[in-house]
Each structure stands twice: as structure tokens, then as C-alpha cells.
């Protein structure tokens, strides 16, 4: 996985994208794509300009982690009027080997004064859905070790992508709570 540390570097320097744009001439679109890890690549002249401006090396700006994490989700069952279960298959590719970890995803949507959503990702099947596929304890432990070893910037990006994918699009970001079995403090 390739991860751009621009957000972290800007925060450490108390800089905003608009300031970097004004000072360097790099487009806001490019800076935003890099900051949110949506960029498909980076031009060498852009990389050089950013490294010079931030006084960092390319290795400080662009991080390579030899692990790729992706997922698929499939609807499984309703949990009443406000919740759903999904089977989420977490796919981790490490050193050329790919392993899939089926997990249970439970979402609840609360429609009181302030709409909010709770997302719970687990290696255990819920009591009301005992046939839901999940991994063995040994595989769950291995998956946890891999995710916990990722740099915090990569974990934050992973969590944000999951929240975006698993929550309702009409909710504000701060209206979503997310929990998972990894020990990363999220």
C-alpha cells in the first residue's frame, strides 16, 4: 500500500492546503487528492516542489507499506427496523500472498434528535445469526497482528474509508461511531 503523509506533514507545520497552493502553485485539486490518498500518482516535479517546500525527503512524504487491505461486503440479514448485518470479507495481501478474513458487520441507525450510525466490525457471529461465516481464532489473531502493525496514518485512512463505505451517506462524519477488534485505539 502506498500512503501519502501530506495531511500529517501539514498538520505538524500548522499549514493548510490553500497556503501550500499559494506558496507553491501546486493545484488545490492535486494537493487535496494527495492529502486524502485519492491520488493515482504524483509527478516528479510536484514531488520535488513539495519536498523542497516542506523540507522533507520523498520517503517522509510517501510511505510504502508491504500490505494491501481491501474488503467486500454482502448484505446478510435485517436486525429489526434500524439495523443490518453484513458479511465483510477483509482481504489482506502481504508479501505477494493473499488471505481472506470473513467478518460480521453490524450497523445500527438511530433516528432521534440527531441522526447517527453505529458500526461494529467483529470476528464473531452474533447470537441471533449463528450461521454467519467468520474466521477461526488463529486466523483472527493473525489478521489483528497484521492490522495492528500498520502505521497509524494507514490505519486512520483505512478506518475513514470503512466509515465512508459502511455508513449512511446522509450522515455527517461525526455522527458515526466505529468499532473493530483491532488494538489500534480506534
C-alpha positions as CSV (number, residue, x, y, z in Angstrom):
1,X,0.0,0.0,0.0
2,X,1.3,3.4,-0.9
3,X,0.3,6.1,1.6
4,X,0.8,9.9,1.3
5,X,1.7,11.6,4.6
6,X,0.8,15.1,3.3
7,X,-2.0,15.5,5.9
8,X,0.3,14.7,8.8
9,X,3.1,16.9,7.5
10,X,0.7,19.8,7.0
11,X,-0.7,19.4,10.5
12,X,2.8,19.2,12.1
13,X,3.6,22.5,10.4
14,X,0.1,24.1,11.0
15,X,-0.3,24.6,7.3
16,X,-3.5,24.5,5.2
17,X,-3.8,23.3,1.6
18,X,-4.7,26.8,0.5
19,X,-1.4,28.1,1.9
20,X,0.6,25.4,0.1
21,X,-1.2,26.2,-3.1
22,X,-0.4,29.9,-2.8
23,X,3.2,29.3,-2.0
24,X,4.0,26.5,-4.5
25,X,1.5,26.8,-7.3
26,X,0.5,23.2,-7.0
27,X,-3.2,22.9,-7.7
28,X,-5.6,22.5,-4.8
29,X,-7.1,19.5,-6.6
30,X,-3.7,17.8,-6.6
31,X,-3.0,18.7,-3.0
32,X,-6.4,17.5,-1.8
33,X,-6.1,14.2,-3.7
34,X,-2.6,13.6,-2.1
35,X,-3.8,14.7,1.3
36,X,-6.8,12.3,1.2
37,X,-4.9,9.5,-0.5
38,X,-7.1,9.6,-3.6
39,X,-4.2,10.4,-6.0
40,X,-3.4,7.8,-8.6
41,X,0.2,9.0,-8.8
42,X,2.4,12.1,-8.4
43,X,4.6,13.9,-11.0
44,X,8.2,14.1,-10.1
45,X,8.2,17.9,-10.3
46,X,5.2,18.0,-7.8
47,X,7.1,15.6,-5.5
48,X,10.2,17.8,-5.8
49,X,8.3,21.0,-5.1
50,X,6.5,19.5,-2.1
51,X,9.7,18.0,-0.6
52,X,11.5,21.3,-1.0
53,X,8.7,23.3,0.4
54,X,8.1,21.0,3.4
55,X,11.9,20.4,3.9
56,X,11.4,16.6,3.8
57,X,12.6,13.7,1.7
58,X,10.3,11.7,-0.6
59,X,10.4,8.9,2.0
60,X,8.9,11.3,4.5
61,X,6.1,12.3,2.1
62,X,5.3,8.9,0.5
63,X,5.1,5.8,2.7
64,X,5.3,2.2,1.3
65,X,3.7,-0.5,3.5
66,X,4.0,-4.0,2.1
67,X,0.4,-4.8,2.9
68,X,-2.7,-4.1,0.9
69,X,-6.1,-4.2,2.7
70,X,-9.4,-4.2,0.8
71,X,-12.9,-5.6,1.5
72,X,-16.2,-6.6,0.0
73,X,-19.5,-6.5,1.8
74,X,-22.6,-8.5,1.2
75,X,-26.0,-7.9,2.9
76,X,-26.8,-10.8,5.3
77,X,-29.9,-10.0,7.4
78,X,-32.0,-7.3,9.0
79,X,-31.7,-6.7,12.7
80,X,-35.1,-5.1,13.2
81,X,-36.1,-1.8,11.7
82,X,-32.9,0.1,12.4
83,X,-30.1,-2.3,11.8
84,X,-28.5,-4.7,9.3
85,X,-25.9,-7.4,9.3
86,X,-23.4,-7.8,6.5
87,X,-20.7,-10.3,5.8
88,X,-17.5,-8.4,5.3
89,X,-14.6,-10.2,3.7
90,X,-11.4,-8.4,4.6
91,X,-8.7,-9.3,2.1
92,X,-5.1,-8.7,3.2
93,X,-2.3,-9.1,0.6
94,X,1.1,-9.3,2.2
95,X,4.4,-10.2,0.5
96,X,2.5,-11.5,-2.5
97,X,0.2,-13.8,-0.6
98,X,-3.5,-13.0,-0.3
99,X,-5.7,-14.2,2.6
100,X,-9.4,-13.5,3.2
101,X,-10.9,-13.0,6.6
102,X,-14.7,-13.1,6.8
103,X,-16.1,-10.9,9.5
104,X,-19.5,-9.7,10.8
105,X,-20.5,-6.1,10.3
106,X,-23.5,-4.8,12.2
107,X,-24.9,-1.4,11.5
108,X,-27.5,0.5,13.6
109,X,-29.1,3.7,12.6
110,X,-30.6,5.9,15.3
111,X,-33.2,8.4,14.1
112,X,-33.7,10.5,17.2
113,X,-32.9,14.2,17.6
114,X,-29.6,13.9,15.8
115,X,-29.4,11.0,13.3
116,X,-26.4,8.8,13.9
117,X,-25.0,5.5,13.0
118,X,-23.1,2.8,14.9
119,X,-20.8,0.4,13.0
120,X,-19.4,-2.7,14.7
121,X,-17.0,-5.0,12.9
122,X,-16.3,-8.3,14.6
123,X,-14.8,-11.7,14.1
124,X,-17.7,-13.3,16.0
125,X,-21.1,-14.2,14.6
126,X,-23.9,-12.5,16.5
127,X,-26.1,-14.8,18.7
128,X,-29.1,-14.1,16.6
129,X,-27.2,-15.1,13.4
130,X,-25.1,-18.2,14.4
131,X,-24.7,-19.4,10.8
132,X,-22.9,-16.3,9.7
133,X,-19.4,-17.1,8.3
134,X,-16.5,-15.9,10.5
135,X,-12.8,-16.9,10.8
136,X,-11.1,-19.2,13.3
137,X,-9.5,-17.8,16.4
138,X,-6.0,-18.4,14.9
139,X,-6.9,-16.5,11.7
140,X,-8.5,-13.7,13.7
141,X,-5.3,-13.4,15.7
142,X,-3.1,-13.2,12.5
143,X,-5.4,-10.6,11.0
144,X,-5.2,-8.5,14.2
145,X,-1.4,-8.7,14.2
146,X,-1.2,-7.5,10.5
147,X,-3.6,-4.6,11.0
148,X,-2.0,-3.5,14.3
149,X,1.4,-3.4,12.7
150,X,0.4,-0.8,10.1
151,X,1.5,2.8,10.6
152,X,-1.1,4.9,12.4
153,X,-1.6,7.1,9.2
154,X,-2.5,4.0,7.2
155,X,-4.9,2.8,9.9
156,X,-6.6,6.2,10.1
157,X,-7.1,6.1,6.3
158,X,-8.5,2.5,6.5
159,X,-10.9,3.5,9.2
160,X,-12.1,6.6,7.3
161,X,-12.6,4.5,4.1
162,X,-14.6,1.9,6.0
163,X,-16.8,4.6,7.7
164,X,-17.5,6.1,4.3
165,X,-18.3,2.8,2.8
166,X,-20.4,1.4,5.7
167,X,-22.3,4.4,7.0
168,X,-25.4,6.1,5.5
169,X,-24.4,8.8,3.0
170,X,-26.8,11.4,4.6
171,X,-25.0,11.4,8.0
172,X,-22.3,13.8,9.0
173,X,-18.9,12.2,9.7
174,X,-19.1,13.0,13.4
175,X,-22.5,11.2,13.6
176,X,-20.8,7.8,13.0
177,X,-19.2,5.6,15.7
178,X,-17.0,2.8,14.6
179,X,-15.6,-0.1,16.5
180,X,-13.5,-3.1,15.4
181,X,-11.4,-5.8,17.1
182,X,-8.0,-4.3,16.3
183,X,-5.9,-2.8,19.1
184,X,-5.1,0.4,17.3
185,X,-7.0,2.7,19.6
186,X,-9.8,3.4,17.1
